[in-house]
Amino acid sequence: MDFSTIFEKLYEMTAFSNIAAEPTFLIMYALGFLFLYLGIAKHYEPLLLIPIAMGILLANFPGGEMGVYGATDLIINGVNYHNAITLSDGSLANSFLATLKDGTQAYIYGDPITKVPFDVYHCSLPQIAHDLGLMNMIYYWLIKTGFIPPVIFMGVGAMTDFGPMLRNLKLAIFGAAAQIGIFSVILVAVGSGAFTPQEAGALGIIGGADGPTAIYTTIKLAPHLLGPIAIAAYSYMALVPVIIPLVVKLCCTKKELEINMKEQDKLYPNTLQIKNLRVAKIIFPIFVTVLVAIIVPSAVSLIGMLMFGNLIKEIGSDTSRIADTASNALMNIATIFLGLSVGATMTVQSFLNWQTIGIVAGGFCAFAVSIAGGILLVKLFNVFSKKKINPLVGACGLSAVPMASRVANDIATKINPKNNILNYCMSANISGVIGSAVAAGVLIAFLR
């Protein structure tokens, strides 16, 4: 064997040959490095953007076998097969070449003798890990089953204080108003014909500004869109400090932003006062869980875990150990697996298409309309009420807690350093977490 043959073999062994043949890999590398930069240098959602970025990079190195394969229904020789996986090549032993319904040929994950695709949901985890790799095992075990998002909600609940919302219950309605962005974008997406109702539902939920909710809804309605929707959701959450000021500038006057909530409280004191806040904090998660279970049962997996996490936090020393585990160790483990596996779904084949561009644009519209919806409801409220509310409170009806409240408070204090509205914003902000989870339950119930 001469040196030229050796070098040729070495070249083929590396990823360079595949990258040269498919330059679109470079776009995915650029996206991965961009998210690493945003997470590390700009500190934008680093706990999620950094794992997602690494997942993107790992999934798009040819030969690494770290990308997640999406499961779809296929028709082969007139027979419909559920949850089948299409492979990029025939390198796997458990694969065969098949002619699909549209006449194209593709390698399918299945029995090469009987030519029958495997239903990936019925495959054992060791088989998935052996044949398809680590990321596919994590994805189909923890993500596709819907296990991780409720666990993260439990952790969020264990870190959330509903006190500001309970002290200002009237402001909680603005968290519900912010969900208008979800449903308005769904209607537009379905009307455009570019998305099915299920895909539109997954797209619209980005407007809730809640990553786990967006992932859970997408898993239930349109799992093939998980990568782009998760990226859009977390990217816009990270860009809350940019998007909220932009929408506020378009929708609010300086006079409205100068409304001092504390002065309004002095002029028009709240008639409803909670005498024992600790008892209210314990009763609240139990009450909300029961209420949601009756009205929107499909939202219980998210709301129930959120409220359970909050309950063990509010009980105090008796449950402090499990509350600490839920909000720290368990939450961190779930976040790592979620970020890596979601990033690994973003392969060249699944991400670089026109539908992804539509998701990015539609997600931004849903996000912006949600912010504007909360602001406009506050302005409508101020028309009929003597006690005025700063529209920035309405801008916080998102699930991005506490970032949205901090951004709104910064805007208010820049105009008037004495106008601290953080606690008022938190009321709408926290109710937005509940509102987006309930909205997700409604979408799943109607569209699944």
C-alpha positions in Angstrom: 0.0 0.0 0.0 1.5 3.3 -1.1 1.4 6.6 0.8 -1.3 8.1 -1.4 -3.6 5.2 -0.5 -2.9 5.6 3.2 -3.6 9.3 3.1 -6.8 8.7 1.1 -7.9 6.2 3.8 -7.0 8.6 6.6 -9.0 11.4 4.8 -12.0 9.1 4.4 -11.8 8.1 8.1 -12.2 11.8 9.2 -15.3 13.9 8.9 -13.6 16.2 6.3 -14.8 14.1 3.4 -18.5 14.2 4.5 -18.3 17.9 5.3 -16.8 18.7 1.9 -19.6 16.7 0.2 -22.3 18.4 2.3 -21.2 22.0 3.1 -24.5 22.6 4.9 -22.9 21.0 8.0 -21.0 24.3 8.3 -24.3 26.2 8.9 -25.1 23.9 11.8 -21.6 24.4 13.3 -22.1 28.2 13.0 -25.4 27.9 14.8 -23.9 25.7 17.6 -21.0 28.2 18.1 -23.4 31.1 18.1 -25.4 29.5 20.9 -22.1 28.8 22.8 -21.2 32.4 22.4 -24.6 33.7 23.7 -24.5 31.3 26.6 -20.9 31.8 27.7 -20.0 35.4 26.7 -23.4 37.0 26.9 -24.8 34.9 29.7 -28.1 34.3 27.9 -29.8 31.3 29.4 -26.5 29.5 29.8 -27.9 26.5 31.6 -29.9 25.6 28.5 -28.2 27.2 25.5 -24.8 25.6 26.3 -26.1 22.0 26.4 -28.3 22.7 23.3 -25.3 24.1 21.5 -23.1 21.1 22.3 -26.0 18.8 21.2 -26.1 20.6 17.9 -22.4 20.2 17.4 -22.3 16.5 18.4 -25.2 15.6 16.2 -23.7 17.2 13.0 -20.3 15.6 13.0 -20.6 12.8 10.3 -19.8 9.4 11.7 -20.3 10.4 15.3 -23.7 8.8 15.4 -24.9 11.3 18.0 -27.8 12.8 16.1 -31.4 11.9 17.0 -33.5 10.1 14.3 -37.1 11.3 14.1 -39.8 8.6 14.0 -42.5 8.9 11.4 -45.2 6.8 9.8 -44.1 5.3 6.4 -45.9 3.4 3.7 -43.8 0.7 2.1 -45.2 -1.7 -0.5 -48.7 -0.5 0.4 -48.3 -1.3 4.1 -48.4 1.5 6.7 -45.7 1.2 9.4 -45.8 3.4 12.5 -42.9 5.1 14.3 -40.3 4.0 11.6 -36.9 5.6 11.3 -35.3 6.7 8.1 -31.5 6.5 8.1 -28.9 8.7 6.3 -27.1 5.6 4.9 -27.1 1.8 5.1 -24.1 1.4 7.5 -26.3 -0.1 10.3 -26.6 -3.9 10.3 -30.3 -3.6 11.2 -31.3 -1.6 8.1 -32.5 -2.2 4.6 -33.2 -0.2 1.4 -36.9 0.4 0.7 -39.0 2.2 -1.9 -41.4 4.7 -0.2 -44.8 5.8 -1.3 -43.5 8.8 -3.3 -41.2 6.5 -5.3 -38.0 7.6 -3.5 -35.6 5.1 -2.0 -34.3 5.3 1.6 -32.6 3.2 4.2 -34.9 2.2 6.9 -34.1 1.0 10.4 -35.5 -2.6 10.6 -35.1 -6.2 10.0 -32.9 -6.7 6.8 -34.3 -10.2 6.2 -38.1 -9.6 6.5 -37.8 -6.0 5.3 -40.1 -4.8 8.1 -39.3 -1.5 9.9 -38.9 -1.5 13.6 -41.4 0.5 15.7 -38.9 2.4 17.7 -41.3 2.9 20.6 -41.4 -0.9 21.0 -37.6 -1.4 20.8 -35.7 -2.0 24.0 -33.5 0.7 25.4 -30.3 -1.4 25.0 -31.2 -2.1 21.4 -31.7 1.7 20.7 -28.4 2.5 22.5 -26.5 -0.2 20.5 -28.0 0.5 17.1 -28.7 4.3 17.1 -26.4 5.7 19.8 -26.6 7.4 23.2 -28.6 10.4 22.2 -31.4 8.4 20.7 -31.6 6.4 23.9 -31.9 9.5 26.0 -34.4 11.1 23.6 -36.7 8.2 23.3 -36.4 7.3 27.0 -36.7 10.7 28.7 -37.8 13.3 26.2 -40.2 11.5 23.8 -42.0 9.9 26.6 -42.8 13.3 28.1 -40.9 12.5 31.3 -38.4 15.4 31.5 -40.6 18.5 31.1 -42.9 17.7 34.1 -39.8 17.0 36.2 -38.5 20.5 35.2 -41.8 22.0 36.1 -41.6 20.3 39.5 -38.2 22.0 40.0 -39.6 25.4 38.8 -42.4 25.0 41.3 -39.9 24.3 44.1 -38.1 27.6 43.2 -41.2 29.8 42.8 -42.8 32.1 45.3 -46.5 32.7 44.6 -46.6 35.3 47.3 -46.4 38.4 45.0 -49.3 37.0 42.9 -51.4 36.2 46.0 -50.9 39.7 47.3 -52.0 41.2 44.0 -54.5 38.7 42.6 -56.1 41.3 40.4 -52.9 41.6 38.4 -52.8 37.9 37.7 -55.4 38.2 34.9 -52.7 40.0 32.8 -50.8 36.7 32.8 -53.8 35.1 31.2 -54.2 37.9 28.6 -50.6 37.4 27.4 -51.6 34.0 26.1 -53.4 35.8 23.2 -50.1 35.5 21.2 -50.4 31.7 21.3 -53.8 31.5 19.8 -53.5 34.3 17.3 -50.4 32.8 15.7 -52.1 29.4 15.6 -55.0 30.8 13.6 -52.6 32.6 11.2 -50.4 29.5 10.8 -53.4 27.2 10.0 -54.8 29.8 7.7 -51.6 30.1 5.8 -51.7 26.4 4.9 -48.0 25.9 5.7 -48.7 24.1 8.9 -51.2 21.4 10.1 -53.3 22.3 13.1 -51.0 20.2 15.3 -47.9 21.9 13.9 -49.5 25.3 14.4 -50.3 24.4 18.0 -46.7 23.6 18.7 -45.6 26.8 17.0 -48.1 29.0 18.8 -47.0 27.7 22.3 -43.7 29.5 21.8 -45.7 32.7 22.6 -45.9 31.5 26.2 -42.2 32.0 26.7 -41.8 28.7 28.5 -39.3 26.2 27.2 -40.5 23.1 29.0 -44.1 23.8 28.0 -43.1 24.3 24.4 -41.2 21.0 24.4 -44.0 19.1 26.1 -46.6 20.4 23.7 -44.4 19.7 20.7 -43.7 16.2 21.8 -47.5 15.6 22.0 -48.6 17.4 18.8 -45.7 17.6 16.3 -42.5 15.7 17.6 -40.8 16.1 14.2 -40.6 19.9 14.9 -39.0 19.6 18.4 -35.6 20.9 17.4 -36.6 24.1 15.7 -39.4 24.9 18.2 -37.2 24.3 21.2 -34.5 26.5 19.7 -36.9 29.3 18.9 -38.5 29.1 22.4 -35.3 29.3 24.3 -33.7 31.8 21.9 -36.6 34.2 22.4 -36.6 33.6 26.2 -32.9 34.6 26.1 -33.8 37.7 24.1 -36.4 38.9 26.6 -34.2 42.0 27.5 -34.3 42.9 23.8 -37.9 42.0 22.8 -39.9 43.5 25.7 -38.3 47.0 25.4 -39.0 46.9 21.6 -42.7 46.0 22.1 -43.1 48.5 25.0 -41.7 51.3 22.9 -44.2 50.6 20.1 -47.2 50.2 22.4 -46.8 52.6 25.4 -46.4 56.3 25.9 -44.0 57.8 28.4 -46.9 59.1 30.6 -48.2 55.5 30.9 -44.8 54.2 31.8 -44.6 56.8 34.6 -47.6 55.4 36.5 -46.4 54.7 40.0 -48.0 51.6 41.4 -47.2 52.3 45.1 -48.8 55.7 44.8 -51.9 54.1 43.3 -52.0 51.7 46.2 -52.0 54.6 48.6 -54.8 56.3 46.8 -56.9 53.2 46.2 -55.9 50.5 48.8 -56.6 46.9 48.1 -59.9 45.8 49.7 -58.8 42.1 49.7 -56.1 41.4 52.3 -54.7 38.0 53.0 -54.3 37.7 56.8 -52.3 34.5 56.9 -50.1 34.4 53.8 -48.3 31.2 54.8 -51.6 29.2 55.0 -52.7 30.7 51.7 -49.4 29.6 50.0 -50.0 26.0 51.2 -53.7 26.0 50.1 -53.0 27.6 46.8 -51.1 24.8 45.0 -53.6 22.2 46.2 -56.6 24.3 45.1 -55.1 25.0 41.6 -54.2 21.4 41.1 -57.7 20.2 41.8 -59.3 23.0 39.8 -57.1 22.4 36.7 -57.6 18.6 37.0 -61.4 19.2 36.8 -61.4 21.8 34.0 -58.4 21.0 31.9 -57.3 17.4 32.7 -54.7 17.4 29.9 -52.7 20.1 31.7 -52.4 18.2 35.0 -49.0 16.7 34.1 -47.5 20.1 34.0 -49.6 22.1 36.5 -49.7 19.2 38.9 -46.0 18.8 39.0 -45.5 22.6 39.2 -47.9 22.8 42.2 -46.4 19.8 43.9 -42.9 21.3 43.7 -44.3 24.6 45.1 -46.2 22.7 47.9 -43.2 20.9 49.2 -41.3 24.3 49.2 -44.0 26.1 51.2 -44.6 23.4 53.8 -41.1 24.2 55.1 -38.7 22.1 57.2 -40.8 18.9 57.0 -40.2 18.6 53.3 -37.2 20.8 52.8 -35.0 17.9 51.8 -37.1 16.8 48.8 -37.8 20.5 47.9 -34.0 21.0 47.7 -33.6 17.9 45.6 -36.3 18.9 43.2 -35.0 22.5 42.8 -31.3 21.6 42.5 -29.9 18.1 41.8 -32.9 16.7 39.9 -33.6 19.9 38.1 -30.0 20.2 37.0 -29.9 16.5 35.8 -33.1 17.0 33.8 -31.8 20.3 32.3 -28.6 18.6 31.1 -30.5 15.7 29.4 -33.1 18.0 27.9 -30.6 20.5 26.4 -28.3 17.8 24.9 -31.0 15.7 23.4 -33.0 18.7 22.0 -29.8 20.0 20.4 -29.1 16.5 19.0 -32.5 16.6 17.1 -31.2 19.5 15.0 -29.5 17.6 12.2 -28.9 19.1 8.8 -31.8 17.1 7.3 -34.4 18.1 10.0 -33.4 21.7 10.5 -32.4 23.4 7.2 -35.7 23.8 5.5 -38.3 26.5 4.8 -40.6 25.2 7.6 -37.9 26.1 10.1 -37.8 29.7 8.9 -41.5 29.8 9.3 -41.2 28.6 12.9 -38.6 31.2 13.7 -40.7 34.0 12.2 -44.0 32.7 13.7 -42.4 32.2 17.1 -41.2 35.8 17.2 -44.7 37.0 16.3 -46.3 34.8 19.0 -43.8 36.2 21.5 -44.3 39.8 20.6 -48.1 39.5 20.4 -48.2 37.9 23.8 -46.3 40.9 25.3 -48.5 43.3 23.4 -51.7 41.5 24.5 -50.8 42.0 28.1 -50.0 45.7 27.6 -53.3 46.3 25.7 -55.4 44.7 28.3 -53.8 46.9 31.0 -54.6 50.0 28.8 -58.2 48.8 28.4 -58.4 48.3 32.2 -57.1 51.8 32.9 -59.9 53.3 30.7 -62.6 52.0 33.1 -60.7 52.0 36.5 -59.8 54.8 38.8 -56.8 52.9 40.0 -54.3 52.9 37.2 -51.8 50.1 36.4 -48.5 50.5 34.7 -48.6 48.8 31.3 -45.2 47.2 32.0 -47.1 44.9 34.4 -49.0 43.6 31.3 -45.8 43.1 29.4 -44.7 40.6 32.1 -47.5 38.1 31.5 -44.9 35.7 30.0 -43.5 32.6 31.7 -40.0 33.9 31.6 -39.6 34.3 35.4 -38.1 36.4 36.7 -36.3 37.9 33.7 -39.4 39.6 32.2 -40.2 41.3 35.6 -36.6 42.5 35.9 -36.6 43.9 32.4 -39.9 45.7 33.0 -38.7 47.1 36.3 -35.5 48.3 34.7 -37.5 50.3 32.1 -39.7 51.8 34.9 -36.7 52.8 37.1 -34.9 54.4 34.2 -37.8 56.7 33.7 -38.3 57.3 37.5 -35.7 55.8 39.9 -38.3 55.7 42.7 -40.9 53.7 40.7 -40.0 50.2 41.7 -42.7 47.9 40.2 -40.9 44.5 40.5 -43.4 42.9 42.9 -46.3 44.0 40.8 -44.7 42.6 37.6 -44.0 39.3 39.4 -47.7 38.9 39.9 -48.4 38.8 36.2 -45.2 37.0 35.5 -45.9 34.1 37.8 -49.5 33.8 36.6 -48.1 33.6 33.1 -46.4 30.3 34.1 -49.8 28.8 35.1 -51.5 30.4 32.0 -49.1 28.9 29.5 -49.3 25.4 31.0 -53.1 25.6 31.0 -53.0 26.8 27.3 -50.8 23.9 26.5 -53.3 21.5 28.1 -56.1 23.1 26.0 -54.2 22.7 22.8 -53.3 19.1 23.5 -56.9 18.3 24.4 -58.3 19.8 21.2 -55.5 19.0 18.6 -54.0 15.7 19.7 
